[in-house]
């Protein structure tokens, strides 16, 4: 079993989400990202905090928010990409 040292990051979904959120901060062109991204980052932080406390029912409760959040982000992405969400829905 490997032991993590204080300066090493765990390879967990929550830690991965935290790293993605941190790297996204530097990649934002003028902060031009959908507002839902902040919600996703906050959810990742809350899940990580719950996991670190050992609050597994809390992690499960928070995890249930992911599908609706992902759908909302996908809709925002489609709107930005096409400018016409109705035509994108017809294609689906």
Steps between C-alpha positions, in 0.01 A plus 500: 500500500639837399509781752435853382726770629371845589601650164348221286147506365275199536375354174129513584210646301464784749872579488491481122206740490687733730805493268280563195331792673837646596640463149184647349557818698807577291334405170201729518514762227367805678281288724279413202362169626143399579386575853436128552874435514519679835221273624694193382816623673307563822343154484845344458628694803199394710540135400871507579435659840232241582733217394783638713262507800394143426142612437416237238121557512578867431721406204219281363247781545726748321582250225132481411520864384754417228262384221281812509806723525659323202181543293485871584866548403445309176203723411709811571778364280256429216357852529846655479608275215195534279311798631181302434415236757169404333672377183750298707214328684343403166824330398498291816 
